[in-house]
Amino acid sequence: MEGREEELAWLRAENGRLRKAEKEWELEREILRRAAACFRQGDEVKTRRWDFVSAHAETFGVQRICRVLRFSRSGYYR
């Protein structure tokens, strides 16, 4: 019986981790969706990148946006 209880506890914890990860992925998907509407392939205008980060920083956070879009955080703060 103890083995089943341990397994159930592990499965519940894993389910919680997966739900948290799913929420993170949903946020990242939304960042990518909004960025796709803003940028075109080959668009290298850096000020436009930083304007995007500034416009969405309150919603998603600078660190997350820069990580998802592979922008330099230090470049943004510069």
mmCIF file of the N, C-alpha and C atoms, coordinates in Angstrom:
data_MODEL
# 
_entry.id   MODEL 
# 
loop_
_atom_site.group_PDB 
_atom_site.id 
_atom_site.type_symbol 
_atom_site.label_atom_id 
_atom_site.label_alt_id 
_atom_site.label_comp_id 
_atom_site.label_asym_id 
_atom_site.label_entity_id 
_atom_site.label_seq_id 
_atom_site.pdbx_PDB_ins_code 
_atom_site.Cartn_x 
_atom_site.Cartn_y 
_atom_site.Cartn_z 
_atom_site.occupancy 
_atom_site.B_iso_or_equiv 
_atom_site.pdbx_formal_charge 
_atom_site.auth_seq_id 
_atom_site.auth_comp_id 
_atom_site.auth_asym_id 
_atom_site.auth_atom_id 
_atom_site.pdbx_PDB_model_num 
ATOM 1   N N  . MET A 1 1  ? 0.825  -1.201 0.000   1.00 0.00 ? 1  MET A N  1 
ATOM 2   C CA . MET A 1 1  ? 0.000  0.000  0.000   1.00 0.00 ? 1  MET A CA 1 
ATOM 3   C C  . MET A 1 1  ? 0.862  1.255  0.000   1.00 0.00 ? 1  MET A C  1 
ATOM 4   N N  . GLU A 1 2  ? 1.978  1.205  0.751   1.00 0.00 ? 2  GLU A N  1 
ATOM 5   C CA . GLU A 1 2  ? 2.844  2.373  0.844   1.00 0.00 ? 2  GLU A CA 1 
ATOM 6   C C  . GLU A 1 2  ? 3.439  2.725  -0.519  1.00 0.00 ? 2  GLU A C  1 
ATOM 7   N N  . GLY A 1 3  ? 3.784  1.737  -1.310  1.00 0.00 ? 3  GLY A N  1 
ATOM 8   C CA . GLY A 1 3  ? 4.322  1.969  -2.651  1.00 0.00 ? 3  GLY A CA 1 
ATOM 9   C C  . GLY A 1 3  ? 3.337  2.702  -3.544  1.00 0.00 ? 3  GLY A C  1 
ATOM 10  N N  . ARG A 1 4  ? 2.072  2.328  -3.419  1.00 0.00 ? 4  ARG A N  1 
ATOM 11  C CA . ARG A 1 4  ? 1.032  2.997  -4.217  1.00 0.00 ? 4  ARG A CA 1 
ATOM 12  C C  . ARG A 1 4  ? 0.871  4.438  -3.777  1.00 0.00 ? 4  ARG A C  1 
ATOM 13  N N  . GLU A 1 5  ? 0.923  4.681  -2.478  1.00 0.00 ? 5  GLU A N  1 
ATOM 14  C CA . GLU A 1 5  ? 0.778  6.056  -1.952  1.00 0.00 ? 5  GLU A CA 1 
ATOM 15  C C  . GLU A 1 5  ? 1.951  6.922  -2.419  1.00 0.00 ? 5  GLU A C  1 
ATOM 16  N N  . GLU A 1 6  ? 3.155  6.364  -2.394  1.00 0.00 ? 6  GLU A N  1 
ATOM 17  C CA . GLU A 1 6  ? 4.330  7.104  -2.864  1.00 0.00 ? 6  GLU A CA 1 
ATOM 18  C C  . GLU A 1 6  ? 4.210  7.412  -4.353  1.00 0.00 ? 6  GLU A C  1 
ATOM 19  N N  . GLU A 1 7  ? 3.764  6.417  -5.094  1.00 0.00 ? 7  GLU A N  1 
ATOM 20  C CA . GLU A 1 7  ? 3.604  6.620  -6.529  1.00 0.00 ? 7  GLU A CA 1 
ATOM 21  C C  . GLU A 1 7  ? 2.547  7.681  -6.807  1.00 0.00 ? 7  GLU A C  1 
ATOM 22  N N  . LEU A 1 8  ? 1.447  7.637  -6.084  1.00 0.00 ? 8  LEU A N  1 
ATOM 23  C CA . LEU A 1 8  ? 0.387  8.628  -6.246  1.00 0.00 ? 8  LEU A CA 1 
ATOM 24  C C  . LEU A 1 8  ? 0.896  10.025 -5.906  1.00 0.00 ? 8  LEU A C  1 
ATOM 25  N N  . ALA A 1 9  ? 1.667  10.151 -4.849  1.00 0.00 ? 9  ALA A N  1 
ATOM 26  C CA . ALA A 1 9  ? 2.233  11.447 -4.466  1.00 0.00 ? 9  ALA A CA 1 
ATOM 27  C C  . ALA A 1 9  ? 3.177  11.943 -5.559  1.00 0.00 ? 9  ALA A C  1 
ATOM 28  N N  . TRP A 1 10 ? 3.992  11.038 -6.100  1.00 0.00 ? 10 TRP A N  1 
ATOM 29  C CA . TRP A 1 10 ? 4.915  11.416 -7.168  1.00 0.00 ? 10 TRP A CA 1 
ATOM 30  C C  . TRP A 1 10 ? 4.151  11.871 -8.406  1.00 0.00 ? 10 TRP A C  1 
ATOM 31  N N  . LEU A 1 11 ? 3.108  11.132 -8.759  1.00 0.00 ? 11 LEU A N  1 
ATOM 32  C CA . LEU A 1 11 ? 2.308  11.478 -9.936  1.00 0.00 ? 11 LEU A CA 1 
ATOM 33  C C  . LEU A 1 11 ? 1.618  12.827 -9.756  1.00 0.00 ? 11 LEU A C  1 
ATOM 34  N N  . ARG A 1 12 ? 1.129  13.099 -8.570  1.00 0.00 ? 12 ARG A N  1 
ATOM 35  C CA . ARG A 1 12 ? 0.494  14.402 -8.308  1.00 0.00 ? 12 ARG A CA 1 
ATOM 36  C C  . ARG A 1 12 ? 1.513  15.536 -8.427  1.00 0.00 ? 12 ARG A C  1 
ATOM 37  N N  . ALA A 1 13 ? 2.702  15.318 -7.902  1.00 0.00 ? 13 ALA A N  1 
ATOM 38  C CA . ALA A 1 13 ? 3.753  16.333 -7.999  1.00 0.00 ? 13 ALA A CA 1 
ATOM 39  C C  . ALA A 1 13 ? 4.147  16.539 -9.459  1.00 0.00 ? 13 ALA A C  1 
ATOM 40  N N  . GLU A 1 14 ? 4.285  15.454 -10.196 1.00 0.00 ? 14 GLU A N  1 
ATOM 41  C CA . GLU A 1 14 ? 4.633  15.550 -11.611 1.00 0.00 ? 14 GLU A CA 1 
ATOM 42  C C  . GLU A 1 14 ? 3.542  16.273 -12.390 1.00 0.00 ? 14 GLU A C  1 
ATOM 43  N N  . ASN A 1 15 ? 2.306  15.999 -12.077 1.00 0.00 ? 15 ASN A N  1 
ATOM 44  C CA . ASN A 1 15 ? 1.177  16.669 -12.718 1.00 0.00 ? 15 ASN A CA 1 
ATOM 45  C C  . ASN A 1 15 ? 1.250  18.175 -12.446 1.00 0.00 ? 15 ASN A C  1 
ATOM 46  N N  . GLY A 1 16 ? 1.576  18.553 -11.232 1.00 0.00 ? 16 GLY A N  1 
ATOM 47  C CA . GLY A 1 16 ? 1.717  19.967 -10.895 1.00 0.00 ? 16 GLY A CA 1 
ATOM 48  C C  . GLY A 1 16 ? 2.847  20.623 -11.680 1.00 0.00 ? 16 GLY A C  1 
ATOM 49  N N  . ARG A 1 17 ? 3.985  19.946 -11.798 1.00 0.00 ? 17 ARG A N  1 
ATOM 50  C CA . ARG A 1 17 ? 5.117  20.468 -12.574 1.00 0.00 ? 17 ARG A CA 1 
ATOM 51  C C  . ARG A 1 17 ? 4.732  20.643 -14.039 1.00 0.00 ? 17 ARG A C  1 
ATOM 52  N N  . LEU A 1 18 ? 4.017  19.662 -14.585 1.00 0.00 ? 18 LEU A N  1 
ATOM 53  C CA . LEU A 1 18 ? 3.616  19.739 -15.988 1.00 0.00 ? 18 LEU A CA 1 
ATOM 54  C C  . LEU A 1 18 ? 2.618  20.869 -16.229 1.00 0.00 ? 18 LEU A C  1 
ATOM 55  N N  . ARG A 1 19 ? 1.718  21.073 -15.297 1.00 0.00 ? 19 ARG A N  1 
ATOM 56  C CA . ARG A 1 19 ? 0.755  22.181 -15.441 1.00 0.00 ? 19 ARG A CA 1 
ATOM 57  C C  . ARG A 1 19 ? 1.460  23.530 -15.394 1.00 0.00 ? 19 ARG A C  1 
ATOM 58  N N  . LYS A 1 20 ? 2.447  23.643 -14.515 1.00 0.00 ? 20 LYS A N  1 
ATOM 59  C CA . LYS A 1 20 ? 3.219  24.878 -14.432 1.00 0.00 ? 20 LYS A CA 1 
ATOM 60  C C  . LYS A 1 20 ? 3.992  25.100 -15.736 1.00 0.00 ? 20 LYS A C  1 
ATOM 61  N N  . ALA A 1 21 ? 4.611  24.055 -16.257 1.00 0.00 ? 21 ALA A N  1 
ATOM 62  C CA . ALA A 1 21 ? 5.353  24.160 -17.514 1.00 0.00 ? 21 ALA A CA 1 
ATOM 63  C C  . ALA A 1 21 ? 4.428  24.539 -18.661 1.00 0.00 ? 21 ALA A C  1 
ATOM 64  N N  . GLU A 1 22 ? 3.229  23.985 -18.660 1.00 0.00 ? 22 GLU A N  1 
ATOM 65  C CA . GLU A 1 22 ? 2.267  24.305 -19.714 1.00 0.00 ? 22 GLU A CA 1 
ATOM 66  C C  . GLU A 1 22 ? 1.911  25.787 -19.692 1.00 0.00 ? 22 GLU A C  1 
ATOM 67  N N  . LYS A 1 23 ? 1.745  26.361 -18.509 1.00 0.00 ? 23 LYS A N  1 
ATOM 68  C CA . LYS A 1 23 ? 1.456  27.793 -18.402 1.00 0.00 ? 23 LYS A CA 1 
ATOM 69  C C  . LYS A 1 23 ? 2.621  28.626 -18.925 1.00 0.00 ? 23 LYS A C  1 
ATOM 70  N N  . GLU A 1 24 ? 3.841  28.194 -18.631 1.00 0.00 ? 24 GLU A N  1 
ATOM 71  C CA . GLU A 1 24 ? 5.024  28.891 -19.139 1.00 0.00 ? 24 GLU A CA 1 
ATOM 72  C C  . GLU A 1 24 ? 5.053  28.835 -20.669 1.00 0.00 ? 24 GLU A C  1 
ATOM 73  N N  . TRP A 1 25 ? 4.770  27.672 -21.229 1.00 0.00 ? 25 TRP A N  1 
ATOM 74  C CA . TRP A 1 25 ? 4.780  27.523 -22.683 1.00 0.00 ? 25 TRP A CA 1 
ATOM 75  C C  . TRP A 1 25 ? 3.699  28.380 -23.327 1.00 0.00 ? 25 TRP A C  1 
ATOM 76  N N  . GLU A 1 26 ? 2.546  28.484 -22.682 1.00 0.00 ? 26 GLU A N  1 
ATOM 77  C CA . GLU A 1 26 ? 1.480  29.328 -23.213 1.00 0.00 ? 26 GLU A CA 1 
ATOM 78  C C  . GLU A 1 26 ? 1.929  30.785 -23.275 1.00 0.00 ? 26 GLU A C  1 
ATOM 79  N N  . LEU A 1 27 ? 2.613  31.259 -22.236 1.00 0.00 ? 27 LEU A N  1 
ATOM 80  C CA . LEU A 1 27 ? 3.134  32.625 -22.242 1.00 0.00 ? 27 LEU A CA 1 
ATOM 81  C C  . LEU A 1 27 ? 4.163  32.808 -23.354 1.00 0.00 ? 27 LEU A C  1 
ATOM 82  N N  . GLU A 1 28 ? 5.052  31.841 -23.499 1.00 0.00 ? 28 GLU A N  1 
ATOM 83  C CA . GLU A 1 28 ? 6.073  31.934 -24.531 1.00 0.00 ? 28 GLU A CA 1 
ATOM 84  C C  . GLU A 1 28 ? 5.462  31.897 -25.927 1.00 0.00 ? 28 GLU A C  1 
ATOM 85  N N  . ARG A 1 29 ? 4.447  31.089 -26.106 1.00 0.00 ? 29 ARG A N  1 
ATOM 86  C CA . ARG A 1 29 ? 3.741  31.039 -27.387 1.00 0.00 ? 29 ARG A CA 1 
ATOM 87  C C  . ARG A 1 29 ? 3.110  32.394 -27.700 1.00 0.00 ? 29 ARG A C  1 
ATOM 88  N N  . GLU A 1 30 ? 2.557  33.040 -26.680 1.00 0.00 ? 30 GLU A N  1 
ATOM 89  C CA . GLU A 1 30 ? 1.933  34.345 -26.871 1.00 0.00 ? 30 GLU A CA 1 
ATOM 90  C C  . GLU A 1 30 ? 2.983  35.396 -27.241 1.00 0.00 ? 30 GLU A C  1 
ATOM 91  N N  . ILE A 1 31 ? 4.154  35.335 -26.618 1.00 0.00 ? 31 ILE A N  1 
ATOM 92  C CA . ILE A 1 31 ? 5.244  36.251 -26.985 1.00 0.00 ? 31 ILE A CA 1 
ATOM 93  C C  . ILE A 1 31 ? 5.596  36.054 -28.455 1.00 0.00 ? 31 ILE A C  1 
ATOM 94  N N  . LEU A 1 32 ? 5.753  34.814 -28.867 1.00 0.00 ? 32 LEU A N  1 
ATOM 95  C CA . LEU A 1 32 ? 6.108  34.524 -30.259 1.00 0.00 ? 32 LEU A CA 1 
ATOM 96  C C  . LEU A 1 32 ? 5.012  34.970 -31.220 1.00 0.00 ? 32 LEU A C  1 
ATOM 97  N N  . ARG A 1 33 ? 3.778  34.789 -30.845 1.00 0.00 ? 33 ARG A N  1 
ATOM 98  C CA . ARG A 1 33 ? 2.657  35.213 -31.698 1.00 0.00 ? 33 ARG A CA 1 
ATOM 99  C C  . ARG A 1 33 ? 2.686  36.722 -31.895 1.00 0.00 ? 33 ARG A C  1 
ATOM 100 N N  . ARG A 1 34 ? 2.864  37.458 -30.800 1.00 0.00 ? 34 ARG A N  1 
ATOM 101 C CA . ARG A 1 34 ? 2.901  38.917 -30.896 1.00 0.00 ? 34 ARG A CA 1 
ATOM 102 C C  . ARG A 1 34 ? 4.129  39.396 -31.654 1.00 0.00 ? 34 ARG A C  1 
ATOM 103 N N  . ALA A 1 35 ? 5.250  38.736 -31.445 1.00 0.00 ? 35 ALA A N  1 
ATOM 104 C CA . ALA A 1 35 ? 6.477  39.125 -32.145 1.00 0.00 ? 35 ALA A CA 1 
ATOM 105 C C  . ALA A 1 35 ? 6.345  38.862 -33.642 1.00 0.00 ? 35 ALA A C  1 
ATOM 106 N N  . ALA A 1 36 ? 5.728  37.753 -34.015 1.00 0.00 ? 36 ALA A N  1 
ATOM 107 C CA . ALA A 1 36 ? 5.562  37.427 -35.431 1.00 0.00 ? 36 ALA A CA 1 
ATOM 108 C C  . ALA A 1 36 ? 4.742  38.496 -36.140 1.00 0.00 ? 36 ALA A C  1 
ATOM 109 N N  . ALA A 1 37 ? 3.785  39.069 -35.443 1.00 0.00 ? 37 ALA A N  1 
ATOM 110 C CA . ALA A 1 37 ? 2.975  40.126 -36.030 1.00 0.00 ? 37 ALA A CA 1 
ATOM 111 C C  . ALA A 1 37 ? 3.767  41.423 -36.179 1.00 0.00 ? 37 ALA A C  1 
ATOM 112 N N  . CYS A 1 38 ? 4.804  41.583 -35.381 1.00 0.00 ? 38 CYS A N  1 
ATOM 113 C CA . CYS A 1 38 ? 5.578  42.817 -35.352 1.00 0.00 ? 38 CYS A CA 1 
ATOM 114 C C  . CYS A 1 38 ? 6.808  42.774 -36.252 1.00 0.00 ? 38 CYS A C  1 
ATOM 115 N N  . PHE A 1 39 ? 7.436  41.619 -36.361 1.00 0.00 ? 39 PHE A N  1 
ATOM 116 C CA . PHE A 1 39 ? 8.688  41.492 -37.106 1.00 0.00 ? 39 PHE A CA 1 
ATOM 117 C C  . PHE A 1 39 ? 8.493  40.666 -38.359 1.00 0.00 ? 39 PHE A C  1 
ATOM 118 N N  . ARG A 1 40 ? 9.285  41.005 -39.353 1.00 0.00 ? 40 ARG A N  1 
ATOM 119 C CA . ARG A 1 40 ? 9.323  40.205 -40.570 1.00 0.00 ? 40 ARG A CA 1 
ATOM 120 C C  . ARG A 1 40 ? 10.706 39.572 -40.677 1.00 0.00 ? 40 ARG A C  1 
ATOM 121 N N  . GLN A 1 41 ? 10.805 38.507 -41.405 1.00 0.00 ? 41 GLN A N  1 
ATOM 122 C CA . GLN A 1 41 ? 12.105 37.861 -41.605 1.00 0.00 ? 41 GLN A CA 1 
ATOM 123 C C  . GLN A 1 41 ? 13.051 38.863 -42.258 1.00 0.00 ? 41 GLN A C  1 
ATOM 124 N N  . GLY A 1 42 ? 14.243 38.971 -41.716 1.00 0.00 ? 42 GLY A N  1 
ATOM 125 C CA . GLY A 1 42 ? 15.225 39.900 -42.233 1.00 0.00 ? 42 GLY A CA 1 
ATOM 126 C C  . GLY A 1 42 ? 15.124 41.291 -41.631 1.00 0.00 ? 42 GLY A C  1 
ATOM 127 N N  . ASP A 1 43 ? 14.146 41.520 -40.778 1.00 0.00 ? 43 ASP A N  1 
ATOM 128 C CA . ASP A 1 43 ? 13.986 42.823 -40.132 1.00 0.00 ? 43 ASP A CA 1 
ATOM 129 C C  . ASP A 1 43 ? 14.999 42.933 -39.004 1.00 0.00 ? 43 ASP A C  1 
ATOM 130 N N  . GLU A 1 44 ? 16.053 43.671 -39.236 1.00 0.00 ? 44 GLU A N  1 
ATOM 131 C CA . GLU A 1 44 ? 17.142 43.762 -38.263 1.00 0.00 ? 44 GLU A CA 1 
ATOM 132 C C  . GLU A 1 44 ? 17.182 45.112 -37.559 1.00 0.00 ? 44 GLU A C  1 
ATOM 133 N N  . VAL A 1 45 ? 16.112 45.851 -37.598 1.00 0.00 ? 45 VAL A N  1 
ATOM 134 C CA . VAL A 1 45 ? 16.096 47.161 -36.964 1.00 0.00 ? 45 VAL A CA 1 
ATOM 135 C C  . VAL A 1 45 ? 16.034 46.965 -35.449 1.00 0.00 ? 45 VAL A C  1 
ATOM 136 N N  . LYS A 1 46 ? 17.162 47.216 -34.801 1.00 0.00 ? 46 LYS A N  1 
ATOM 137 C CA . LYS A 1 46 ? 17.265 46.905 -33.380 1.00 0.00 ? 46 LYS A CA 1 
ATOM 138 C C  . LYS A 1 46 ? 16.349 47.756 -32.520 1.00 0.00 ? 46 LYS A C  1 
ATOM 139 N N  . THR A 1 47 ? 16.148 49.002 -32.878 1.00 0.00 ? 47 THR A N  1 
ATOM 140 C CA . THR A 1 47 ? 15.262 49.835 -32.050 1.00 0.00 ? 47 THR A CA 1 
ATOM 141 C C  . THR A 1 47 ? 13.855 49.259 -32.040 1.00 0.00 ? 47 THR A C  1 
ATOM 142 N N  . ARG A 1 48 ? 13.462 48.647 -33.128 1.00 0.00 ? 48 ARG A N  1 
ATOM 143 C CA . ARG A 1 48 ? 12.141 48.022 -33.174 1.00 0.00 ? 48 ARG A CA 1 
ATOM 144 C C  . ARG A 1 48 ? 12.073 46.849 -32.195 1.00 0.00 ? 48 ARG A C  1 
ATOM 145 N N  . ARG A 1 49 ? 13.174 46.118 -32.086 1.00 0.00 ? 49 ARG A N  1 
ATOM 146 C CA . ARG A 1 49 ? 13.234 45.016 -31.117 1.00 0.00 ? 49 ARG A CA 1 
ATOM 147 C C  . ARG A 1 49 ? 13.022 45.552 -29.712 1.00 0.00 ? 49 ARG A C  1 
ATOM 148 N N  . TRP A 1 50 ? 13.759 46.596 -29.397 1.00 0.00 ? 50 TRP A N  1 
ATOM 149 C CA . TRP A 1 50 ? 13.700 47.126 -28.040 1.00 0.00 ? 50 TRP A CA 1 
ATOM 150 C C  . TRP A 1 50 ? 12.350 47.771 -27.764 1.00 0.00 ? 50 TRP A C  1 
ATOM 151 N N  . ASP A 1 51 ? 11.738 48.367 -28.785 1.00 0.00 ? 51 ASP A N  1 
ATOM 152 C CA . ASP A 1 51 ? 10.386 48.906 -28.614 1.00 0.00 ? 51 ASP A CA 1 
ATOM 153 C C  . ASP A 1 51 ? 9.407  47.780 -28.277 1.00 0.00 ? 51 ASP A C  1 
ATOM 154 N N  . PHE A 1 52 ? 9.580  46.644 -28.948 1.00 0.00 ? 52 PHE A N  1 
ATOM 155 C CA . PHE A 1 52 ? 8.727  45.485 -28.669 1.00 0.00 ? 52 PHE A CA 1 
ATOM 156 C C  . PHE A 1 52 ? 8.905  45.024 -27.229 1.00 0.00 ? 52 PHE A C  1 
ATOM 157 N N  . VAL A 1 53 ? 10.154 44.904 -26.798 1.00 0.00 ? 53 VAL A N  1 
ATOM 158 C CA . VAL A 1 53 ? 10.425 44.463 -25.423 1.00 0.00 ? 53 VAL A CA 1 
ATOM 159 C C  . VAL A 1 53 ? 9.798  45.443 -24.440 1.00 0.00 ? 53 VAL A C  1 
ATOM 160 N N  . SER A 1 54 ? 9.993  46.726 -24.663 1.00 0.00 ? 54 SER A N  1 
ATOM 161 C CA . SER A 1 54 ? 9.424  47.738 -23.761 1.00 0.00 ? 54 SER A CA 1 
ATOM 162 C C  . SER A 1 54 ? 7.903  47.668 -23.713 1.00 0.00 ? 54 SER A C  1 
ATOM 163 N N  . ALA A 1 55 ? 7.303  47.483 -24.867 1.00 0.00 ? 55 ALA A N  1 
ATOM 164 C CA . ALA A 1 55 ? 5.842  47.456 -24.944 1.00 0.00 ? 55 ALA A CA 1 
ATOM 165 C C  . ALA A 1 55 ? 5.238  46.248 -24.229 1.00 0.00 ? 55 ALA A C  1 
ATOM 166 N N  . HIS A 1 56 ? 5.983  45.154 -24.143 1.00 0.00 ? 56 HIS A N  1 
ATOM 167 C CA . HIS A 1 56 ? 5.431  43.922 -23.573 1.00 0.00 ? 56 HIS A CA 1 
ATOM 168 C C  . HIS A 1 56 ? 6.091  43.504 -22.255 1.00 0.00 ? 56 HIS A C  1 
ATOM 169 N N  . ALA A 1 57 ? 7.024  44.325 -21.763 1.00 0.00 ? 57 ALA A N  1 
ATOM 170 C CA . ALA A 1 57 ? 7.784  43.961 -20.555 1.00 0.00 ? 57 ALA A CA 1 
ATOM 171 C C  . ALA A 1 57 ? 6.895  43.799 -19.334 1.00 0.00 ? 57 ALA A C  1 
ATOM 172 N N  . GLU A 1 58 ? 5.911  44.637 -19.197 1.00 0.00 ? 58 GLU A N  1 
ATOM 173 C CA . GLU A 1 58 ? 5.046  44.546 -18.018 1.00 0.00 ? 58 GLU A CA 1 
ATOM 174 C C  . GLU A 1 58 ? 4.224  43.256 -18.029 1.00 0.00 ? 58 GLU A C  1 
ATOM 175 N N  . THR A 1 59 ? 3.818  42.843 -19.199 1.00 0.00 ? 59 THR A N  1 
ATOM 176 C CA . THR A 1 59 ? 3.000  41.630 -19.320 1.00 0.00 ? 59 THR A CA 1 
ATOM 177 C C  . THR A 1 59 ? 3.828  40.359 -19.142 1.00 0.00 ? 59 THR A C  1 
ATOM 178 N N  . PHE A 1 60 ? 4.996  40.301 -19.797 1.00 0.00 ? 60 PHE A N  1 
ATOM 179 C CA . PHE A 1 60 ? 5.763  39.063 -19.834 1.00 0.00 ? 60 PHE A CA 1 
ATOM 180 C C  . PHE A 1 60 ? 7.096  39.111 -19.095 1.00 0.00 ? 60 PHE A C  1 
ATOM 181 N N  . GLY A 1 61 ? 7.631  40.301 -18.884 1.00 0.00 ? 61 GLY A N  1 
ATOM 182 C CA . GLY A 1 61 ? 8.940  40.442 -18.246 1.00 0.00 ? 61 GLY A CA 1 
ATOM 183 C C  . GLY A 1 61 ? 10.050 40.472 -19.274 1.00 0.00 ? 61 GLY A C  1 
ATOM 184 N N  . VAL A 1 62 ? 10.998 41.366 -19.062 1.00 0.00 ? 62 VAL A N  1 
ATOM 185 C CA . VAL A 1 62 ? 12.110 41.546 -20.002 1.00 0.00 ? 62 VAL A CA 1 
ATOM 186 C C  . VAL A 1 62 ? 12.915 40.259 -20.149 1.00 0.00 ? 62 VAL A C  1 
ATOM 187 N N  . GLN A 1 63 ? 13.223 39.618 -19.060 1.00 0.00 ? 63 GLN A N  1 
ATOM 188 C CA . GLN A 1 63 ? 14.056 38.414 -19.109 1.00 0.00 ? 63 GLN A CA 1 
ATOM 189 C C  . GLN A 1 63 ? 13.413 37.334 -19.975 1.00 0.00 ? 63 GLN A C  1 
ATOM 190 N N  . ARG A 1 64 ? 12.128 37.088 -19.784 1.00 0.00 ? 64 ARG A N  1 
ATOM 191 C CA . ARG A 1 64 ? 11.440 36.042 -20.551 1.00 0.00 ? 64 ARG A CA 1 
ATOM 192 C C  . ARG A 1 64 ? 11.388 36.407 -22.033 1.00 0.00 ? 64 ARG A C  1 
ATOM 193 N N  . ILE A 1 65 ? 11.029 37.648 -22.343 1.00 0.00 ? 65 ILE A N  1 
ATOM 194 C CA . ILE A 1 65 ? 10.944 38.059 -23.746 1.00 0.00 ? 65 ILE A CA 1 
ATOM 195 C C  . ILE A 1 65 ? 12.295 37.882 -24.432 1.00 0.00 ? 65 ILE A C  1 
ATOM 196 N N  . CYS A 1 66 ? 13.342 38.366 -23.794 1.00 0.00 ? 66 CYS A N  1 
ATOM 197 C CA . CYS A 1 66 ? 14.670 38.274 -24.395 1.00 0.00 ? 66 CYS A CA 1 
ATOM 198 C C  . CYS A 1 66 ? 15.118 36.824 -24.563 1.00 0.00 ? 66 CYS A C  1 
ATOM 199 N N  . ARG A 1 67 ? 14.778 35.978 -23.610 1.00 0.00 ? 67 ARG A N  1 
ATOM 200 C CA . ARG A 1 67 ? 15.148 34.562 -23.719 1.00 0.00 ? 67 ARG A CA 1 
ATOM 201 C C  . ARG A 1 67 ? 14.400 33.899 -24.864 1.00 0.00 ? 67 ARG A C  1 
ATOM 202 N N  . VAL A 1 68 ? 13.090 34.135 -24.938 1.00 0.00 ? 68 VAL A N  1 
ATOM 203 C CA . VAL A 1 68 ? 12.271 33.489 -25.961 1.00 0.00 ? 68 VAL A CA 1 
ATOM 204 C C  . VAL A 1 68 ? 12.655 33.965 -27.362 1.00 0.00 ? 68 VAL A C  1 
ATOM 205 N N  . LEU A 1 69 ? 12.902 35.262 -27.497 1.00 0.00 ? 69 LEU A N  1 
ATOM 206 C CA . LEU A 1 69 ? 13.200 35.827 -28.813 1.00 0.00 ? 69 LEU A CA 1 
ATOM 207 C C  . LEU A 1 69 ? 14.698 35.863 -29.127 1.00 0.00 ? 69 LEU A C  1 
ATOM 208 N N  . ARG A 1 70 ? 15.491 35.379 -28.161 1.00 0.00 ? 70 ARG A N  1 
ATOM 209 C CA . ARG A 1 70 ? 16.947 35.339 -28.311 1.00 0.00 ? 70 ARG A CA 1 
ATOM 210 C C  . ARG A 1 70 ? 17.524 36.727 -28.575 1.00 0.00 ? 70 ARG A C  1 
ATOM 211 N N  . PHE A 1 71 ? 17.030 37.682 -27.808 1.00 0.00 ? 71 PHE A N  1 
ATOM 212 C CA . PHE A 1 71 ? 17.565 39.036 -27.811 1.00 0.00 ? 71 PHE A CA 1 
ATOM 213 C C  . PHE A 1 71 ? 18.498 39.160 -26.624 1.00 0.00 ? 71 PHE A C  1 
ATOM 214 N N  . SER A 1 72 ? 19.456 40.029 -26.734 1.00 0.00 ? 72 SER A N  1 
ATOM 215 C CA . SER A 1 72 ? 20.388 40.283 -25.642 1.00 0.00 ? 72 SER A CA 1 
ATOM 216 C C  . SER A 1 72 ? 19.736 41.212 -24.623 1.00 0.00 ? 72 SER A C  1 
ATOM 217 N N  . ARG A 1 73 ? 19.637 40.743 -23.395 1.00 0.00 ? 73 ARG A N  1 
ATOM 218 C CA . ARG A 1 73 ? 19.092 41.595 -22.340 1.00 0.00 ? 73 ARG A CA 1 
ATOM 219 C C  . ARG A 1 73 ? 19.970 42.814 -22.122 1.00 0.00 ? 73 ARG A C  1 
ATOM 220 N N  . SER A 1 74 ? 21.277 42.605 -22.161 1.00 0.00 ? 74 SER A N  1 
ATOM 221 C CA . SER A 1 74 ? 22.193 43.732 -21.960 1.00 0.00 ? 74 SER A CA 1 
ATOM 222 C C  . SER A 1 74 ? 22.020 44.756 -23.076 1.00 0.00 ? 74 SER A C  1 
ATOM 223 N N  . GLY A 1 75 ? 21.759 44.293 -24.286 1.00 0.00 ? 75 GLY A N  1 
ATOM 224 C CA . GLY A 1 75 ? 21.489 45.206 -25.407 1.00 0.00 ? 75 GLY A CA 1 
ATOM 225 C C  . GLY A 1 75 ? 20.247 46.026 -25.173 1.00 0.00 ? 75 GLY A C  1 
ATOM 226 N N  . TYR A 1 76 ? 19.250 45.400 -24.630 1.00 0.00 ? 76 TYR A N  1 
ATOM 227 C CA . TYR A 1 76 ? 18.013 46.116 -24.317 1.00 0.00 ? 76 TYR A CA 1 
ATOM 228 C C  . TYR A 1 76 ? 18.264 47.197 -23.269 1.00 0.00 ? 76 TYR A C  1 
ATOM 229 N N  . TYR A 1 77 ? 18.964 46.852 -22.223 1.00 0.00 ? 77 TYR A N  1 
ATOM 230 C CA . TYR A 1 77 ? 19.199 47.832 -21.155 1.00 0.00 ? 77 TYR A CA 1 
ATOM 231 C C  . TYR A 1 77 ? 20.181 48.925 -21.573 1.00 0.00 ? 77 TYR A C  1 
ATOM 232 N N  . ARG A 1 78 ? 21.024 48.627 -22.541 1.00 0.00 ? 78 ARG A N  1 
ATOM 233 C CA . ARG A 1 78 ? 21.951 49.637 -23.065 1.00 0.00 ? 78 ARG A CA 1 
ATOM 234 C C  . ARG A 1 78 ? 21.149 50.676 -23.796 1.00 0.00 ? 78 ARG A C  1 
# 
